[in-house]
Amino acid sequence: MSNPVLTALALAEALFPRQVIAFWESVAFEDRGEATLRGWTVSIARLEGLVFVALLRRERPLSRQLAPLFGLLGLPMVLWPRRVLAFSLGVAYDRAEEIELQPWVEPLTRLLGVTYLVVAIKGLVRARATRETATE
């Protein structure tokens, strides 16, 4: 296991998705309004936790395969955090427009996007170095 803390968090999301969602709502939402979770949101959260557990347990890193995905996710988060949040909440909630987020959520989304871009760039650089070493 590469990181026991991240693995425990991912496992908690896989086993207790409703409680994890409720916790993050209490942290990130100023007011939920009349918004309700869509039917698939809990299942997707459980799947996300399982995918992260599987990725964290891998012996070999997936940096080359996942780097473009992190880049695709990170760039819009950096450039348009408000739109990304609106889209994401709209996917997860009915009446998402009624949700009032805490003021720090938008800047944190941008920071998370920067983190994703750094992970993408590091993964691509590492993959390139591995290829160059293999050809020597």
Residue frames as qw, qx, qy, qz and C-alpha x, y, z in Angstrom:
[[0.000, 0.889, 0.458, 0.000, 0.00, 0.00, 0.00],
 [0.464, 0.457, -0.019, 0.759, 1.53, 3.25, -1.08],
 [0.071, -0.334, 0.277, -0.898, -0.21, 5.56, 1.40],
 [0.195, -0.312, -0.901, 0.227, -2.18, 4.11, 4.33],
 [0.126, 0.412, 0.374, -0.821, -3.99, 7.39, 5.10],
 [0.396, 0.279, -0.369, -0.793, -5.25, 7.84, 1.52],
 [0.343, -0.049, -0.913, -0.216, -6.15, 4.15, 1.37],
 [0.060, -0.351, -0.791, 0.498, -8.16, 4.44, 4.61],
 [0.269, 0.410, 0.114, -0.864, -10.01, 7.51, 3.26],
 [0.419, 0.194, -0.630, -0.625, -10.78, 5.75, -0.03],
 [0.266, -0.150, -0.951, 0.054, -11.92, 2.65, 1.83],
 [0.099, 0.383, 0.581, -0.711, -14.20, 4.78, 4.05],
 [0.395, 0.345, -0.187, -0.831, -15.77, 6.30, 0.93],
 [0.409, 0.083, -0.826, -0.379, -16.30, 2.84, -0.57],
 [0.259, -0.240, -0.904, 0.240, -17.85, 1.40, 2.62],
 [0.079, -0.649, -0.571, 0.497, -19.74, 4.44, 3.93],
 [0.277, 0.322, 0.377, 0.823, -20.49, 6.72, 0.96],
 [0.224, -0.800, -0.447, -0.332, -23.57, 8.38, 2.51],
 [0.565, -0.737, -0.152, 0.339, -21.67, 9.36, 5.64],
 [0.529, -0.138, 0.238, 0.802, -18.72, 10.67, 3.62],
 [0.103, 0.550, 0.457, 0.691, -21.06, 12.72, 1.42],
 [0.384, -0.840, -0.368, -0.103, -22.88, 14.08, 4.49],
 [0.608, -0.529, -0.031, 0.591, -19.56, 15.04, 6.09],
 [0.389, 0.048, 0.325, 0.861, -18.36, 16.94, 3.00],
 [0.080, -0.716, -0.491, -0.490, -21.74, 18.64, 2.64],
 [0.483, -0.814, -0.276, 0.166, -21.47, 19.88, 6.22],
 [0.560, -0.395, 0.143, 0.714, -17.99, 21.23, 5.51],
 [0.293, 0.064, 0.466, 0.833, -18.49, 22.74, 2.04],
 [0.088, -0.621, -0.592, -0.506, -22.13, 23.89, 2.01],
 [0.062, -0.095, 0.337, -0.935, -23.26, 27.07, 3.67],
 [0.596, 0.214, 0.405, -0.660, -26.86, 26.17, 2.81],
 [0.277, 0.042, 0.912, 0.298, -28.15, 23.15, 0.92],
 [0.440, 0.136, -0.163, -0.873, -31.51, 24.72, 0.16],
 [0.843, 0.125, 0.265, -0.450, -33.96, 22.24, -1.37],
 [0.456, 0.532, -0.685, -0.197, -31.21, 20.36, -3.24],
 [0.878, -0.212, 0.377, -0.207, -31.36, 16.56, -2.99],
 [0.287, -0.414, 0.803, 0.320, -28.89, 13.90, -4.00],
 [0.684, 0.312, -0.410, -0.516, -29.58, 12.26, -7.33],
 [0.963, -0.137, 0.091, -0.214, -30.14, 8.51, -7.24],
 [0.885, 0.314, -0.205, 0.274, -26.75, 7.59, -8.68],
 [0.039, 0.849, -0.365, 0.380, -24.62, 9.88, -6.50],
 [0.677, -0.536, 0.469, -0.186, -24.11, 7.41, -3.64],
 [0.950, 0.152, 0.242, 0.122, -23.25, 4.58, -6.06],
 [0.562, 0.730, -0.151, 0.360, -20.76, 6.78, -7.90],
 [0.251, -0.802, 0.437, -0.320, -19.15, 7.79, -4.59],
 [0.863, -0.282, 0.415, -0.056, -18.82, 4.11, -3.64],
 [0.859, 0.435, 0.112, 0.245, -17.29, 3.33, -7.04],
 [0.230, 0.866, -0.283, 0.343, -14.87, 6.26, -6.69],
 [0.537, -0.660, 0.484, -0.206, -13.70, 4.91, -3.34],
 [0.930, -0.006, 0.361, 0.069, -13.18, 1.42, -4.79],
 [0.684, 0.668, -0.033, 0.293, -11.24, 2.78, -7.77],
 [0.011, -0.857, 0.399, -0.326, -8.96, 4.81, -5.50],
 [0.755, -0.447, 0.471, -0.098, -8.36, 1.80, -3.24],
 [0.916, 0.267, 0.241, 0.180, -7.41, -0.27, -6.29],
 [0.473, 0.798, -0.149, 0.344, -5.11, 2.46, -7.64],
 [0.274, -0.809, 0.432, -0.289, -3.42, 2.97, -4.28],
 [0.842, -0.298, 0.446, -0.050, -2.76, -0.76, -3.87],
 [0.820, 0.558, -0.085, 0.091, -1.01, -1.13, -7.21],
 [0.771, -0.355, 0.159, 0.504, 2.67, -2.01, -7.10],
 [0.438, 0.122, 0.342, 0.822, 3.53, -0.08, -10.26],
 [0.121, 0.527, 0.223, -0.811, 2.42, 3.54, -10.64],
 [0.473, 0.600, 0.622, 0.171, -0.04, 4.42, -13.37],
 [0.131, -0.653, 0.017, 0.746, 1.58, 7.79, -13.98],
 [0.077, -0.146, 0.623, 0.765, 1.83, 7.44, -17.75],
 [0.058, -0.436, -0.843, -0.308, -1.73, 6.21, -18.16],
 [0.190, -0.765, -0.576, 0.216, -3.37, 8.62, -15.70],
 [0.309, -0.318, 0.027, 0.896, -1.34, 11.77, -16.40],
 [0.045, -0.234, -0.482, -0.843, -3.54, 12.91, -19.31],
 [0.366, -0.627, -0.668, -0.161, -6.68, 12.30, -17.22],
 [0.418, -0.600, -0.335, 0.593, -5.36, 14.45, -14.38],
 [0.195, -0.124, 0.240, 0.943, -4.48, 17.15, -16.89],
 [0.171, -0.407, -0.635, -0.634, -7.96, 17.03, -18.43],
 [0.433, -0.692, -0.573, 0.074, -9.54, 17.34, -15.00],
 [0.477, -0.478, -0.199, 0.711, -7.13, 19.94, -13.64],
 [0.231, 0.130, 0.297, 0.917, -7.12, 22.49, -16.45],
 [0.245, -0.618, -0.476, -0.576, -10.84, 23.39, -16.28],
 [0.575, -0.657, -0.425, 0.239, -10.63, 23.47, -12.47],
 [0.456, -0.289, -0.018, 0.841, -7.86, 26.08, -12.73],
 [0.089, 0.158, 0.379, 0.908, -9.44, 28.16, -15.51],
 [0.454, -0.344, -0.308, -0.762, -13.16, 27.93, -14.67],
 [0.099, 0.006, -0.889, 0.447, -13.63, 26.70, -11.07],
 [0.440, 0.178, 0.362, -0.802, -17.12, 28.17, -10.74],
 [0.693, 0.267, -0.373, -0.556, -18.31, 26.38, -13.89],
 [0.433, 0.177, -0.880, 0.077, -16.71, 23.11, -12.79],
 [0.111, 0.056, 0.757, -0.641, -18.45, 23.36, -9.42],
 [0.582, 0.239, 0.102, -0.771, -21.81, 24.18, -11.04],
 [0.656, 0.258, -0.610, -0.361, -21.46, 21.24, -13.42],
 [0.302, 0.130, -0.903, 0.278, -20.34, 18.82, -10.70],
 [0.267, 0.119, 0.623, -0.726, -23.11, 19.83, -8.31],
 [0.633, 0.265, -0.133, -0.715, -25.63, 19.59, -11.15],
 [0.567, 0.197, -0.783, -0.164, -24.54, 16.02, -11.83],
 [0.258, 0.004, -0.867, 0.426, -24.78, 15.03, -8.16],
 [0.094, 0.360, 0.624, -0.687, -27.88, 17.01, -7.02],
 [0.053, 0.688, 0.615, 0.381, -31.37, 17.88, -8.14],
 [0.166, -0.955, -0.199, -0.146, -31.93, 21.63, -7.62],
 [0.744, -0.101, -0.115, 0.651, -28.17, 22.16, -7.36],
 [0.197, 0.585, 0.087, 0.782, -28.58, 25.87, -8.11],
 [0.513, -0.776, -0.159, -0.330, -30.01, 26.28, -4.60],
 [0.833, -0.303, -0.190, 0.423, -26.78, 25.14, -2.93],
 [0.008, 0.958, -0.208, 0.195, -24.75, 27.93, -1.37],
 [0.848, 0.105, -0.320, 0.410, -21.10, 26.97, -1.06],
 [0.537, -0.714, -0.034, 0.447, -18.69, 28.19, 1.58],
 [0.256, 0.937, -0.158, -0.180, -16.54, 31.04, 0.20],
 [0.289, -0.634, 0.685, 0.212, -13.34, 28.96, 0.29],
 [0.800, 0.177, 0.574, -0.001, -14.67, 26.18, -1.98],
 [0.624, 0.780, 0.039, 0.005, -14.00, 27.98, -5.27],
 [0.082, 0.835, -0.542, 0.037, -10.35, 28.85, -4.48],
 [0.590, -0.333, 0.732, -0.062, -9.82, 25.33, -3.16],
 [0.822, 0.437, 0.361, -0.043, -11.19, 23.93, -6.44],
 [0.439, 0.860, -0.258, 0.043, -8.64, 26.04, -8.34],
 [0.244, -0.681, 0.683, -0.102, -5.85, 24.82, -6.02],
 [0.776, -0.013, 0.626, -0.079, -6.93, 21.21, -6.51],
 [0.733, 0.673, 0.100, -0.019, -6.80, 21.83, -10.27],
 [0.158, 0.842, -0.511, 0.071, -3.23, 23.11, -9.96],
 [0.542, -0.405, 0.728, -0.115, -2.38, 19.98, -7.97],
 [0.840, 0.321, 0.432, -0.064, -3.89, 17.79, -10.71],
 [0.555, 0.814, -0.168, 0.029, -1.84, 19.64, -13.35],
 [0.137, -0.731, 0.662, -0.097, 1.35, 19.13, -11.33],
 [0.720, -0.114, 0.677, -0.101, 0.56, 15.42, -10.99],
 [0.786, 0.577, 0.214, -0.051, -0.08, 15.23, -14.75],
 [0.341, 0.858, -0.379, 0.059, 3.17, 16.99, -15.63],
 [0.359, -0.574, 0.727, -0.116, 5.20, 14.89, -13.19],
 [0.814, 0.109, 0.560, -0.109, 3.62, 11.71, -14.57],
 [0.708, 0.705, 0.024, 0.005, 4.41, 12.67, -18.14],
 [0.103, 0.829, -0.540, 0.101, 7.99, 13.64, -17.26],
 [0.568, -0.375, 0.720, -0.138, 8.49, 10.38, -15.35],
 [0.850, 0.334, 0.401, -0.075, 7.06, 8.34, -18.22],
 [0.541, 0.815, -0.204, 0.037, 9.32, 10.11, -20.70],
 [0.146, -0.723, 0.664, -0.125, 12.38, 9.50, -18.50],
 [0.745, -0.114, 0.645, -0.127, 11.45, 5.83, -18.21],
 [0.803, 0.568, 0.179, -0.024, 11.15, 5.53, -22.00],
 [0.323, 0.854, -0.398, 0.092, 14.49, 7.25, -22.55],
 [0.404, -0.554, 0.714, -0.142, 16.19, 5.01, -19.99],
 [0.833, 0.123, 0.527, -0.114, 14.70, 1.92, -21.63],
 [0.723, 0.690, 0.023, 0.030, 15.98, 2.91, -25.09],
 [0.017, 0.855, -0.516, 0.038, 19.55, 3.52, -23.89]]
